[in-house]
Amino acid sequence: MMGRGVMKNRLLTSAVMVLLLSGVALGCGRSQGGVGGSGEAPGGPTLAQGKEPGKAGDASAARAPILLVVPKKYYQEEEYGVPRKLFEEAGYKVLVASSATGNAEGAAGGSCFVDLTLEEATAAVKDYSAVLFIGGPGSSVFHEDEKAHALVRKAAVETPVVGAICLAPYTLAFAGVLKGINATAWTGGRYTPEMFAAQGPIYKEGPVVVDGKFVTANGPRAAEAFAKAVLEALRK
């Protein structure tokens, strides 16, 4: 018969394993509560301590928010999470827009909270420091979406920085704002440099390309460099 001491140790071990597994699940894009743009959004990073935007006496209080645009399904988590973390650490509030509000689903099973519809974001576009389209397999839904194009075109006129990463630069290209602009994008399969350039951009191979107010990047490996390029463009 198993001794009480052995049984107790096994029960304790099982409890620890459950807690560890719960932590792994939590770290894969599902946080406890929170809303997009403040604290910890579902699937998003927490604000760095001492960098809470809007705090009295904080220089970031005067900064306009950065808007991230994601598809409701299958956005690329790294392209969303890495820039969001860096923007919040730099003192910017981050808002998220999509075709509808509520939770958006990541390509790897994560999630983030959508604060605004595309129409709401377009109406307030002058209030943002930057409008950035996030990639992922689901981002192609915006390539020929008129509501997304309306946001892009208005941002190109009224927002200091406009950007996109991975497949999302095609949305900017199809909206017609990249004509004669040096830009990059993810290429593969039917998404070729020729297809991209046919919409007017001057395709440049590379992880990140900056031309004036436009910042483009070619995929998740460029997420950090993309975010840093956006921050640098906002300093100018």
N, C-alpha and C positions, 0 to 999 in steps of 0.2 A: 504493500500500500504506500502511496506517495505521501511523504511527510508534509506537515502543514507549512514548514519553512520553505520547501521546494515549491509547493503550490503558490504560496504568497509571492515568491520571486517571479514565477512565470506570469502571474496576473499583472505584476508591476511592469514586467517587460512588454506585455501585450499593450498595456495602456500607453506606454511611451511610444511604441510603434504607431498606434493610432494617431497620437498627437503629431508625430513627424510626418506621416502621410497627409494629414490634414493641412499641414504647413506647405507641403509641396503643391497640393491642389490649389491652395490660396495664392501661391506665387505664380500660377499659370494663368493669370488674367482675370481672377475673380476676387475682388477685395470686399471687405465688410463695409457696406454702406458707402457714403460719400456721393458727391455730385461733381460732374465735370467742371473743371476750372477752379475748384476750391478743395483744399484738403486732399484726399485721395480718391480719385475717380475710380469706378469699377474698371479694372484692367490697367489703370494708369499709375504712375509713380506718385509718391507723397511729395509734398512741398518740402524743400530743404529748410531746416531750422534757421530762423533769422532772415528768411527770404519771402515771408508772406506778403503778397502784393496788396497794396492798398492800406497797409498799416501806417498809422499816424507817424510822421517823422521819417518815413522811408522814402527815398528818392524814387522808388519804383511806383509810388502811388500815382504819379503823373503819367505813367506809361500806359498807352492804350493796349488792350489785350491782343494776343496772337490767336488767330482763328485756324484751327485744323479741320479740314474737310475729309470725312471718311465715308466709304460706302456702308450701308446698313448691314451688309453681309460680306465677310471675307476681306477685311482690310488687313494690311501687313503689320503685325504687332510691333516689331522692332522699329519700323519706320514711324510708327506713332509714339511708342513709349520712350525711345531714346531722345528724340527732339523735345518731347514734352518735358521730360526731366530736366534737360539743359535749359529750356526756356524758363521754367519755374525757378530753377536755381539762380538764373540771371535776374529774377525779380518780376517776370512777366506773368500775368494771369493768362490762362489758356482756356479758350472756349472751343467747343466741338460742334460742327454742323454736319447734317446729312439730309437725305430725302425726307426723313421723319425723325422726331425726337424719341427718346427712350434708349434702351440698350442697343448697341451695334455689336455684331459678332465678328470676331477675328478669324483669320484663316487657320490659325493653330488652336482655336478653341477659347481664346481669351474674349474679353468684352470691354467696352468703354461706354460711357454715358454721353448721349448726344443732347446738347443744350438747345440747339436751334435748328429749324428747318432751313433749307437753302434760300427760300424766299425771305425769311426773317434775317438771315445773314446778309443777303443782298441789300435789304432796306437799311441796314446799319453798317454798311461796308466802310464808310468813312471813319468809323470809330475804332478800327483795328490798326495795329502796327504792321501786321502782315497777314496775308491770306495764303495758306499752304494746303495743297491737295496731297493726301497720303495715298500711297499705292497699295498693291496687293491684287490678287486675282479678281476681286469684286469691284475694283476701281474702274474697270472698263465700262461699267454701267453709266458713268458720267461722260464717256468720250463723245457721245452724240446727244447728250441730255441738254435741252434748251435752258432749263433752270440753272444747271451747273454753268453753262456758257454765259448766262446773264450775270452770274456772280463773278466769273472770271473777267468778263469785259468791264464791269463796273470797278472791280478791284484794280485792274490795270490802269485805270484813270485816277482813282481816289485813294488807293492804299499805298503806303511807302514801299512795301516789298511784297512781291507775288512769287510763289514758288510751287514746286511739285517734285515728287520723287517716284522712281520706278516706272510703272505704267501711267501714272497720273500726268506726266508732262504731255501725253497725247491729248488730254482734255484741254489743256491750254492751247495746244496746237490747233485742234479742231475748232476751238472757239475763235481762232484767228488773231490771237494777241502776240504770237511768236514770230510773225513774219519779219524776216531779216535779223532775227535775234539768235545769237549763239546759244545753243541749248543741248542738253543730253537727255537720254531716256533709256529705259530697259529695252533691250532688243533680243529677239528670239522668236522662233516660229514665224507667224505672219507679221509680227511686229519687227520690221526691218528699218535700218537707217533711211532707206529710200522712202518707205511709207511715212516716216516721221517728217523727213525733209519736204515731201510733197505738199505738206500743209503750210510750208513757209519758213520753218526754222532753218538755221544753218547748223546741221548736226555736227556735234563735236564728241569724239569718243573720250570718255573720262568719267571719273566718279562724280564730280561736281563741276558745274559750269555756271559762272556768274556773268551776266551781261546787264549792266544798269540795275534796274529794280528787280530783274528776274533771276531767280536762283533755281536751278534744276539739278537733279541727281539721278543716278541710274539704278539704284536698288538698295536693299537693306544694309549691305556692307558699308554703304556711304551715308548711313543715317546720321552718325555723329558729325561727320564733316559737313553734311548738309545743314544741320542745325547751327553749327559754328559759323558757316558762311552766311546764314540768315542773320544771326546776331551781329556779325561784322557789317553786313549791309545796313542794319538798323542804326549802327553807330555813325554812319556817314551822313 
